[in-house]
Amino acid sequence: MNPTQSNELDLQVDEQTAAMLADSVGRILSDLCTPALLRGVQESDGASREADALWVQLRDAGLVDAMRADGADGLGWGEMRATIEACGRFGLPVPLVETLAAQALCRLAGASLPDGTATIAVARLDGILIVAEGVAHASRADHVLVSVPGQNTGSAQLLCLPGANARRQPSIGIAEPRERMSWVREDAQVLGDLPDGVDTLLVGAAVRSAQIAGACSRVLEISTTYASDRVQFGRAISKFQAIQQQLALAGEWTAMAAMGSQLALRGPGLQLDPVRVASAKQVAGTAVQLCCEIAHAVHGAIGVTAEYDLQLFTRRLWTWNTDFGSSLYWARRLGAALIDEAPEYSWDCVIRASGDQASGLASISR
């Protein structure tokens, strides 16, 4: 496939549907997913009547099942990207993004997701056990989807594990409640084989990159507003060149995180280019570090106080940054893939990954 063909595919994304979904979720979250709700969920360790009511609203709006359709008729990543970014922008404390990712994985495996809420996780086989560390929204999930190595090299098998059967241990989390979950192998329902190179790690990295892009834009907005309102030495601190330079740097990395998200979740279907996903997660990780550091430097001590909203989003950014592979992990994967590809110029790989959706360095998925 050449770049021209890739552009034609990109145009097939239903932009009207994507805008409608993003507008719908934006209105719901503006009304219900408030900083007060995030504090309530945090104080109750994930359990909240307001969060339950928010989930009901999302379900009634059809957003919870937006990617459930079987076959090729359902919505793809291109239609859902803006919705996932909106979830990050509002710090959504219920597993909408994870349920959508689980539905996409099921469709890729030729299966249907059982009814109920779901989350996805990276798991390892430990004797007779299947173990997943730091599972997000574990207390709300009826099902946990994981992938394990399949029969063929490069392929993975998709498993569905019942939340009710899990042995649980709380994990340390600075924002969202996390749990270590384990099951005996007999608990697993085999849903099917995933396409080569696709697993829960790849899909999780893609959706977290989009959430990070949305949350970075919220952090930048909070910081810019504060700098315009905060007066020091007789003028707003936003008038000082040092503050302007730092906010501009945060803006650059927020834009780069958004560009990475757009490339990773660009196509009209469920196809994910491993190189684009790896690049998006790596860039998103750097954006988290710089945006959070700059935001808290601009705010000073007030930024970490429980009463101020900034910390609600920066703590989620740090949590999402370590989910499904850190920035360093994906940088190493990209570097190893580049070495294996052995191009005459590294820039050729950048152009190829940006312009041809079906391309990608094959070794990135190993």
C-alpha positions in Angstrom: 0.0 0.0 0.0 1.3 3.4 -0.9 0.7 6.8 0.9 -2.0 7.7 -1.6 -4.0 4.6 -0.8 -3.5 5.2 2.9 -5.0 8.7 2.6 -8.0 7.3 0.7 -8.5 4.9 3.6 -8.3 7.7 6.1 -11.0 9.6 4.3 -13.4 6.7 4.9 -13.6 7.5 8.6 -17.2 8.7 9.3 -16.3 12.2 10.5 -20.0 13.1 11.1 -20.4 10.1 13.4 -17.1 10.8 15.2 -18.2 14.4 15.8 -21.7 13.4 17.0 -20.2 10.8 19.5 -17.7 13.3 20.8 -20.3 16.0 21.2 -22.6 13.5 23.0 -20.0 12.3 25.5 -18.7 15.9 26.0 -22.1 17.1 27.0 -22.7 14.2 29.4 -19.2 14.6 31.0 -19.5 18.4 31.3 -22.7 18.0 33.3 -21.8 14.9 35.4 -18.1 14.3 35.4 -17.1 17.2 37.6 -14.1 17.6 39.8 -16.4 17.1 42.8 -17.3 13.7 41.3 -13.6 12.8 40.8 -12.9 13.7 44.5 -15.9 11.6 45.6 -14.7 8.5 43.7 -11.2 9.0 45.0 -12.4 9.2 48.6 -14.7 6.2 48.3 -12.0 4.1 46.6 -13.9 3.8 43.3 -17.4 3.3 44.7 -19.8 6.3 44.2 -23.5 6.7 43.5 -22.7 9.7 41.3 -20.3 7.5 39.2 -23.0 4.9 38.9 -25.4 7.5 37.7 -22.8 8.7 35.2 -22.4 5.1 33.9 -26.1 4.8 33.4 -26.2 8.0 31.4 -23.3 6.8 29.2 -25.0 3.5 28.7 -28.4 5.1 27.8 -26.7 7.3 25.3 -25.4 4.2 23.5 -21.8 5.0 24.2 -21.0 1.9 26.2 -21.8 -0.4 23.3 -20.4 1.9 20.5 -17.9 -0.7 19.4 -19.8 -3.9 20.2 -21.1 -4.6 16.7 -19.9 -7.9 15.1 -18.1 -8.1 11.9 -17.0 -5.0 9.9 -20.2 -3.0 10.6 -19.2 -1.5 13.9 -17.4 1.7 14.5 -13.7 1.9 14.3 -10.9 3.7 16.1 -11.1 6.7 13.8 -14.7 7.3 14.8 -14.0 6.8 18.5 -10.7 8.7 18.9 -12.3 12.0 19.9 -14.6 10.3 22.3 -11.6 8.6 24.0 -9.7 11.8 24.2 -12.8 13.5 25.8 -12.8 10.7 28.5 -9.2 11.7 29.3 -9.9 15.4 29.3 -12.6 14.9 32.0 -10.7 12.2 33.9 -13.6 9.8 33.5 -13.6 7.5 36.5 -15.7 4.6 35.0 -14.4 2.0 32.5 -15.9 3.3 29.3 -12.6 3.4 27.4 -11.7 -0.1 28.7 -15.0 -1.5 27.7 -14.7 -0.1 24.2 -11.2 -1.5 23.9 -12.5 -4.9 25.1 -15.3 -4.8 22.4 -12.7 -4.0 19.7 -10.5 -6.9 20.8 -13.5 -9.3 20.7 -14.3 -8.2 17.2 -10.7 -8.7 16.1 -10.9 -12.2 17.6 -14.2 -12.9 15.9 -16.1 -13.1 19.2 -18.7 -11.2 21.1 -18.1 -9.6 24.5 -20.3 -10.9 27.2 -22.8 -8.5 28.7 -21.6 -6.2 31.4 -18.7 -3.9 32.1 -15.2 -4.9 31.1 -11.6 -3.9 31.4 -8.4 -5.0 29.7 -5.1 -5.9 31.3 -1.7 -7.3 30.5 -1.3 -10.8 32.1 1.3 -13.4 32.7 1.1 -17.1 33.1 2.4 -18.3 36.5 2.1 -22.0 36.8 -1.6 -22.8 37.1 -2.4 -19.1 37.5 -3.1 -16.2 35.2 -1.9 -13.0 36.9 -2.6 -9.4 36.0 -1.0 -6.5 37.8 -2.5 -3.0 38.3 -5.9 -3.7 36.7 -7.8 -0.5 36.2 -11.5 -0.3 37.3 -11.2 -3.9 38.6 -14.0 -3.4 41.2 -16.4 -2.3 38.5 -15.5 -4.9 35.9 -17.6 -8.0 35.3 -15.0 -9.3 32.8 -11.3 -8.8 32.4 -9.8 -9.5 29.0 -6.2 -10.5 28.7 -4.1 -12.0 25.9 -1.6 -14.8 26.2 0.8 -16.2 23.6 -1.0 -18.2 20.9 0.1 -21.3 19.0 1.8 -19.4 16.2 4.7 -17.0 16.6 3.6 -13.4 16.8 -0.1 -14.3 17.5 -2.0 -14.0 20.8 -5.1 -15.7 22.2 -7.8 -13.6 23.8 -9.1 -14.8 27.1 -12.1 -13.5 29.1 -11.8 -13.9 32.9 -14.8 -13.4 35.3 -14.2 -10.6 37.8 -16.2 -12.5 40.4 -13.7 -15.4 40.4 -10.6 -13.3 40.8 -8.3 -13.3 43.8 -7.7 -9.6 44.5 -5.0 -7.6 46.2 -5.0 -3.8 46.2 -2.2 -2.1 44.2 -0.6 1.2 44.9 -2.2 3.9 42.8 -1.9 7.7 42.9 -5.2 8.4 41.2 -7.5 5.5 40.2 -7.9 2.4 42.3 -5.9 -0.5 41.0 -5.8 -4.2 41.9 -3.6 -7.3 41.3 -5.9 -10.0 40.1 -5.3 -13.7 39.6 -7.3 -16.7 38.4 -6.8 -20.4 37.9 -6.5 -21.2 34.2 -9.8 -23.1 34.3 -11.6 -19.8 34.9 -10.5 -18.5 31.4 -13.0 -18.5 28.5 -11.1 -18.6 25.2 -12.6 -16.0 22.9 -10.4 -16.6 19.9 -7.1 -15.8 18.2 -6.1 -12.2 17.6 -4.4 -11.0 14.4 -0.6 -11.3 14.4 1.0 -8.5 16.4 -2.2 -7.5 18.2 -2.6 -8.0 21.9 -4.0 -6.2 25.0 -0.7 -4.4 25.4 -0.9 -2.8 22.0 -4.6 -1.8 22.2 -4.2 -0.6 25.8 -1.2 1.6 24.8 -3.3 3.1 21.9 -6.3 4.1 24.1 -4.1 5.4 26.9 -2.3 7.6 24.4 -5.6 9.2 23.4 -6.6 9.7 27.1 -3.3 11.3 27.8 -3.7 13.7 24.9 -7.1 14.8 26.3 -5.9 15.1 29.9 -2.8 17.1 28.8 -5.1 19.6 27.1 -7.1 20.0 30.3 -3.9 20.5 32.4 -2.7 23.1 29.9 -6.0 24.9 30.0 -6.0 25.0 33.8 -2.4 26.3 33.9 -3.0 29.0 31.3 -6.1 30.2 33.1 -4.3 30.3 36.4 -1.3 32.2 34.9 -3.7 34.8 33.4 -5.5 35.3 36.8 -2.5 35.2 39.2 -1.1 38.6 39.8 2.5 39.1 41.0 4.5 42.3 41.1 1.5 44.2 39.8 0.8 42.1 36.7 -0.4 38.7 35.7 2.3 36.1 35.7 1.3 35.1 32.2 3.0 38.4 31.1 6.4 37.2 32.3 8.5 35.7 29.5 9.7 32.8 31.6 6.1 31.7 32.2 5.2 32.2 28.6 8.1 30.1 27.4 7.2 27.2 29.8 3.5 27.3 28.8 4.5 27.3 25.2 6.6 24.2 25.7 3.7 22.5 27.4 1.5 23.5 24.5 4.0 22.0 22.0 4.0 18.6 23.8 0.3 18.7 24.2 -0.1 19.2 20.5 2.4 16.4 19.8 0.5 14.0 22.1 -2.7 14.8 20.1 -0.9 14.3 16.8 0.4 10.9 18.1 -3.1 9.9 19.1 -4.5 10.9 15.7 -2.0 8.8 13.9 -2.4 5.8 16.2 -6.2 5.8 16.0 -6.5 7.1 12.4 -8.0 4.3 10.4 -11.7 3.6 9.7 -11.6 0.1 11.1 -9.9 -1.7 14.0 -6.5 -2.0 12.4 -3.7 -0.6 14.5 -0.2 0.1 13.2 2.3 -1.1 15.9 4.8 1.6 14.9 2.3 4.4 15.2 1.0 3.1 18.5 4.5 2.8 19.9 5.4 6.3 18.8 2.2 7.7 20.2 2.7 6.1 23.6 6.4 7.2 23.7 5.5 10.8 22.9 2.6 10.8 25.3 4.9 9.7 28.1 7.3 12.6 27.4 4.3 14.9 27.3 3.1 13.7 30.7 6.5 14.4 32.2 6.9 17.9 30.8 3.3 19.1 31.1 2.9 18.0 34.7 6.2 19.5 35.7 5.5 22.8 34.0 1.9 22.9 35.3 3.0 22.4 38.9 5.9 24.9 38.5 3.5 27.5 37.3 1.0 26.9 40.1 3.5 26.5 42.9 2.2 24.8 46.1 -1.5 25.3 45.4 -1.3 22.8 42.5 -0.9 19.8 44.8 -3.6 20.7 47.3 -6.7 18.6 47.5 -9.0 21.6 47.0 -7.5 22.5 43.7 -8.4 20.7 40.5 -5.0 20.4 38.9 -3.8 17.4 40.9 -6.9 15.4 39.9 -5.6 15.3 36.3 -1.9 15.3 36.8 -2.1 12.3 39.0 -4.2 10.5 36.4 -1.6 11.4 33.8 1.2 9.8 35.8 -0.9 6.7 36.3 -1.9 6.3 32.6 1.8 7.0 31.7 2.8 3.7 33.3 -0.1 1.7 31.9 0.5 -0.7 29.0 4.2 0.1 28.8 6.1 3.1 29.8 7.6 5.7 27.5 11.0 4.0 27.9 9.6 0.6 27.1 8.1 1.8 23.8 11.2 3.8 23.0 13.2 0.6 23.3 10.7 -1.3 21.1 11.0 1.5 18.4 14.8 1.5 18.6 15.0 -2.3 18.2 12.6 -2.2 15.3 14.6 0.5 13.6 17.8 -1.5 14.0 16.2 -4.6 12.6 14.8 -2.7 9.6 18.3 -1.3 8.9 17.2 1.6 6.6 19.7 3.7 4.8 18.2 6.7 6.5 16.2 6.7 9.8 14.0 9.4 8.3 12.7 6.9 5.7 11.1 4.9 8.5 9.5 8.0 9.9 8.0 8.9 6.6 6.8 5.3 6.0 5.2 5.1 9.4 3.4 8.4 9.0 2.3 8.0 5.4 1.4 4.4 5.0 -1.1 3.0 7.5 -0.6 -0.6 6.6 3.2 -0.4 6.9 5.2 -0.5 10.1 8.4 -2.2 11.1 7.5 -5.8 11.4 9.8 -6.4 14.3 7.9 -4.0 16.5 5.3 -6.6 17.2 7.7 -9.3 18.3 
